[in-house]
């Protein structure tokens, strides 16, 4: 994976809370995702369940999604592309 910057702890915490259904709106989460490096997002996505992977991936902008897709393992790539 590409070198990443350490995402702000509050961004990662808010992302985790969103994925767990704690009420952040989509617009807020898209802003949070902008400060997390694509390599860190790829690492996070690989550890999520399928529904969460898809939910997170669908929130990404086209450039970030392409970068994340290139960073995840082949199994995860297939899961994301198939859905």
C-alpha positions, 0 to 999 in steps of 0.5 A: 500500500502507498504511504499514508498520513496518520488520519486525525483521531477524531475523523476515524472516531466519527467514521466508526460511529457513522458506520455503527449507525450513530446518526451522522449525516452523509454530508458530514461523513463525506467531509470527514472522509476528505481528511483521511488518506486513501491508503488509510481508508483502504486499510479500514475497508479491508477490515469491515463487513461487506455492508460497511465496505460498500457503504463507505466505498459509495461515499467516496468521490471518484478519484478517492474511490479509484485510489482506494480500489487500487490499494485494497486486496483483490478479494475486496476489489471484487466485492466492491466492484460487484456491488 
